């Protein structure tokens, strides 16, 4: 949560280089999460289809980030390519990728797998006491 607030603050200050670095850390954390889930998929009983959604989300966010960097750095004089096409693809890619990644915690919550993660990691505050309303 704090990284999101910080990313929004940095974006509001128009410090694009710092934003790019922080976005790289964010993407790295998603990649580490997916590797963790791949390593413990049998203990957590996560189907391959759900993990594929997560990898698809990481790939979409990665492609959107690369596209954003390319259009920001190489297309500084072409307003239409930089802001209409490049910026739109950034938002679509990050939004769709984020949707695919959020399917994983929703699945884990529905299947009450957080207790397995709590046992696996030894984290005492992961509880599933509240029903998810959809």
Secondary structure, DSSP 8 states (H G I E B T S, - for coil): -HHHHHHHHHHHTT-HHHHHHHHHHHHHHHHHHHHHHHHTHHHHT--HHHHHHHHHHHHHHHHHHHHHHHHHHH-TT-HIIIIIIIHHHHHHHHHHHHHHHHHHHHHHHHTT-HHHHHHHHT-TT----S----
